[in-house]
Amino acid sequence: MQKTLKKYFLVFILPTLLAFSMAFIIPFILGVYLSFCEFTTVDNGKFNGIQNYINAFASGSGFLSSLGFTVKFVIVAIVLINVLAFGLALLLTKKIKGTNVFRTVFFMPNLIGGIVLGYTWQQMLNSVLLQHGTNLLAKSTYGYWGLILLMNWQMIGYMMIIYIAGLQNVPTDLLEAARIDGATNTQTLFKVTIPMVMPSITICTFLTLSNSFKLYDQNLALTAGAPSHQTEMVALNIVNTFYGRTGYSGVGQAKAVIFFILVAGVGLMQLLFTRKREVDQ
C-alpha cells in the first residue's frame, strides 16, 4: 500500500499543486518582480531598481505612519482578544446551563463580512458619539478604539472556540493532583492549565496577529483612514497607493512586498516563541 501511494504521489498532489501555483506562487513571484518596475499593466513593466522601495519610505507616502498605527492596533488587539477569549472559554467549560447557546452566540460575529461589520459599527458608534457633539471621524483616537472594539467583537468568539477545545483536552488527573497538593485556583491556572493549553495559545496568537496586521475591509468601512489618513492601516495604505495615485503602482507593489516580509517575519518569531513553551501531554 505504501509503495502504491509513493508511486502515485505526484498524481494525487498535482491538481492541488497546480491550483496553488496559479493562485499564489506565480502571482507572488510576478509581484516581487513588478516591485522593481515602473508599470501600468503587468506586461509593460520597466525595471527601475530599488526606486519603488525608496519612494515607499518617502515622507509623503504615509507608509511609516500607517505602519506605526497598525503596530499599535495589533499589540492591543492581540492582548485583549486572547485574554477575553480565554476568560470566556474558562467560564464556558464550567457546568453552566445554556453553555452551547452561549458558544454559538459568541461565535456568530465571526460569520459576518468585514464590510458589513465596519458600516454597522460605524452607525452604532456615531449614534453614541453624536450624543456628545462629535463623531467617529473627528479624532483618530475614536477611530482607533472603534477598530479595537470591532475586531474584538468579531474575533473573540472564534478564538474562544479554539481555547475551549484546548481546555477540554487538559488531563483531569493533573487538575485533581494539583487540588490534592493544595494548589489554589490561581496556581492551578498558571502552573497547570495555561502550560497545557499552550498549543491553543500558539494558534490563537498567530491568527489574531495575522488577521490584525492584514485588516482591510473593516478599516475601509469604519473610517477609510480618516481623519487625514491618521487611522489608515498598512493594507489600506497599500491599496490607496496602488490604485489611488497615477504612476505609483510599482510603489504600491513594493509596499506589499515589504508588508509580506514584515508579517511573515513577525509571525514566524511568534510561532517559535510560543512553541518553545508548549508542554507535551
C-alpha positions in Angstrom: 0.0 0.0 0.0 2.8 2.4 0.9 4.6 1.6 -2.3 1.5 2.3 -4.3 0.9 5.7 -2.6 4.5 6.7 -3.2 4.3 5.6 -6.8 1.2 7.8 -7.5 2.1 10.6 -5.0 2.6 13.2 -7.7 -0.7 12.2 -9.4 -2.7 13.0 -6.3 -0.9 16.3 -5.4 -0.7 17.6 -8.9 -4.2 19.3 -9.1 -3.7 21.0 -5.7 -0.1 22.0 -6.6 -1.2 23.5 -10.0 -4.0 25.4 -8.3 -1.7 26.7 -5.6 0.9 27.7 -8.1 -1.6 29.6 -10.3 -3.3 31.3 -7.4 -0.3 32.1 -5.2 3.2 31.2 -6.2 3.2 32.6 -9.8 1.4 35.9 -8.7 3.8 36.2 -5.8 6.9 35.9 -8.0 5.4 38.3 -10.5 4.5 40.7 -7.8 8.1 40.7 -6.4 9.4 41.4 -9.9 6.9 44.2 -10.5 8.0 45.8 -7.2 11.3 46.7 -9.0 9.5 48.1 -12.1 7.5 51.1 -13.1 4.3 49.8 -14.8 0.7 50.4 -15.5 -0.2 46.9 -16.5 1.7 43.6 -15.7 3.1 43.3 -19.2 4.7 46.7 -19.7 6.9 46.9 -16.6 10.2 48.9 -16.9 12.9 48.0 -14.5 13.9 50.9 -12.2 15.9 49.1 -9.5 15.0 49.9 -5.9 13.4 53.3 -6.6 10.0 52.0 -5.7 11.3 50.9 -2.3 12.9 54.3 -1.7 9.6 56.0 -2.7 7.7 53.7 -0.3 9.5 55.1 2.7 9.3 58.7 1.5 7.6 61.1 3.9 4.7 61.7 1.6 3.8 58.1 1.1 2.2 57.6 4.5 3.6 54.1 4.8 5.6 54.6 8.0 2.7 56.4 9.8 0.2 53.7 8.7 2.7 51.0 9.9 3.0 52.7 13.3 -0.8 52.9 13.6 -1.1 49.2 12.6 1.5 48.1 15.1 -0.2 49.9 17.9 -3.5 48.4 16.9 -2.1 44.9 16.6 -0.5 44.9 20.1 -3.6 46.0 21.8 -5.9 43.7 19.7 -3.8 40.6 20.3 -3.7 41.1 24.1 -7.4 42.0 24.5 -8.8 39.3 22.1 -6.8 36.5 23.6 -7.3 37.4 27.3 -11.1 37.9 26.8 -11.4 34.8 24.7 -9.5 32.7 27.2 -11.6 34.1 30.0 -14.9 33.2 28.2 -13.5 29.7 27.4 -12.8 29.2 31.1 -16.4 30.2 32.0 -18.0 28.1 29.3 -16.1 25.0 30.2 -17.7 25.1 33.7 -21.0 23.4 34.3 -23.3 26.3 33.4 -26.7 26.0 31.9 -27.0 27.1 28.3 -23.3 26.7 27.6 -23.9 25.6 24.0 -26.2 28.5 23.3 -23.6 31.0 24.6 -20.8 29.4 22.5 -23.0 29.8 19.4 -23.9 33.4 20.1 -20.3 34.4 20.8 -19.1 32.7 17.6 -21.7 34.2 15.3 -20.0 37.6 14.7 -17.1 35.8 13.0 -19.5 34.8 10.3 -20.3 38.4 9.3 -18.3 40.0 6.5 -15.9 42.8 7.3 -17.6 45.5 5.2 -20.9 44.8 6.9 -19.3 44.9 10.3 -17.5 48.1 9.5 -20.6 50.0 8.4 -22.7 48.5 11.2 -20.2 49.6 13.9 -19.8 53.0 12.3 -23.5 53.6 12.7 -23.6 52.4 16.3 -20.5 54.3 17.4 -21.6 57.5 15.6 -25.0 57.3 17.3 -23.3 57.3 20.7 -20.7 59.9 19.8 -23.3 62.3 18.3 -24.9 62.5 21.8 -21.7 64.2 22.8 -21.5 66.5 19.8 -18.8 64.6 17.9 -18.4 61.7 15.5 -16.1 58.8 14.7 -14.0 60.7 12.2 -13.4 63.8 14.4 -10.4 62.3 16.1 -8.0 59.5 15.3 -8.5 58.2 18.9 -12.1 57.5 18.2 -11.3 55.6 15.0 -8.5 53.6 16.8 -10.7 52.4 19.6 -13.6 51.8 17.2 -11.4 49.4 15.3 -10.3 47.7 18.5 -13.9 47.2 19.6 -14.9 45.9 16.1 -12.0 43.5 16.0 -12.7 42.2 19.5 -16.4 41.7 18.8 -15.6 39.8 15.6 -12.7 37.6 16.8 -13.3 36.8 20.4 -15.9 34.1 19.7 -13.7 32.4 17.2 -10.7 32.3 19.5 -12.9 31.2 22.3 -13.9 28.0 20.4 -10.2 27.1 20.0 -9.4 27.8 23.7 -12.4 25.6 24.7 -11.0 22.7 22.6 -7.7 23.1 24.3 -9.2 23.3 27.8 -11.2 20.2 27.3 -8.1 18.3 26.4 -6.3 19.2 29.7 -6.0 15.9 31.6 -8.3 15.8 34.6 -5.8 13.8 36.7 -3.4 16.7 36.6 -6.0 19.1 37.8 -7.1 16.7 40.6 -3.4 16.2 41.6 -3.0 20.0 41.9 -6.0 20.2 44.1 -4.8 17.4 46.3 -1.4 19.1 46.6 -3.2 22.2 47.9 -2.8 24.4 44.9 -5.2 27.4 44.7 -7.3 28.1 41.7 -4.9 30.8 40.5 -1.9 28.5 41.0 -3.7 25.7 39.1 -4.5 28.1 36.3 -0.9 29.4 35.8 1.0 26.3 36.7 -1.1 23.6 35.1 -3.9 24.9 32.8 -2.1 27.6 30.8 1.0 25.4 30.1 -1.2 22.6 28.9 -3.2 24.9 26.7 -0.1 26.5 25.0 -0.8 24.8 21.6 -4.1 26.7 21.6 -2.4 29.9 22.6 0.1 29.5 19.8 -2.7 29.1 17.2 -4.9 31.9 18.6 -2.0 34.3 18.9 -0.9 33.6 15.3 -4.4 34.0 14.0 -5.1 37.3 15.8 -1.6 38.6 14.8 -2.0 37.8 11.1 -5.7 38.9 10.9 -4.9 42.2 12.8 -2.0 43.1 10.5 -4.0 42.3 7.4 -7.1 44.2 8.4 -8.6 46.0 5.4 -12.4 45.6 5.0 -13.2 46.8 8.4 -10.8 49.7 8.2 -12.2 50.8 4.9 -15.8 50.6 6.0 -15.3 52.1 9.5 -13.0 55.1 8.9 -11.5 54.8 5.5 -8.3 56.2 7.1 -10.0 59.4 8.2 -9.2 61.9 9.6 -6.3 62.8 7.3 -5.1 59.2 6.9 -4.4 59.0 10.7 -6.4 55.8 11.0 -5.2 54.3 7.8 -3.7 50.8 8.3 -1.0 49.3 6.1 -3.3 47.2 3.9 -5.5 50.2 3.2 -2.4 52.4 2.5 -1.1 49.8 0.0 -4.4 49.7 -1.9 -4.7 53.5 -1.9 -1.1 53.8 -3.2 -1.6 51.2 -5.9 -5.0 52.4 -7.2 -5.2 55.9 -6.0 -2.1 57.6 -7.4 -1.2 57.6 -11.1 2.3 56.1 -11.7 2.6 54.7 -8.2 1.6 51.1 -9.0 5.2 50.0 -8.5 5.4 51.8 -5.2 2.3 50.1 -4.0 3.7 46.7 -5.1 6.9 47.4 -3.2 4.9 48.3 -0.1 3.1 45.0 -0.4 6.4 43.0 -0.6 7.7 44.9 2.5 4.5 44.2 4.3 4.6 40.5 3.4 8.2 40.2 4.7 7.2 42.0 7.9 4.1 40.0 8.7 5.9 36.7 7.8 8.9 37.6 10.0 6.8 38.6 13.0 4.5 35.6 12.6 7.5 33.2 12.4 9.1 34.7 15.6 5.8 34.5 17.4 5.4 30.8 16.5 9.0 30.0 17.6 8.5 31.9 20.8 5.2 30.2 21.9 6.0 26.7 20.6 9.1 26.6 22.9 6.6 27.0 25.8 4.4 24.1 24.8 4.2 21.1 27.1 3.9 17.5 25.8 0.8 15.9 27.2 
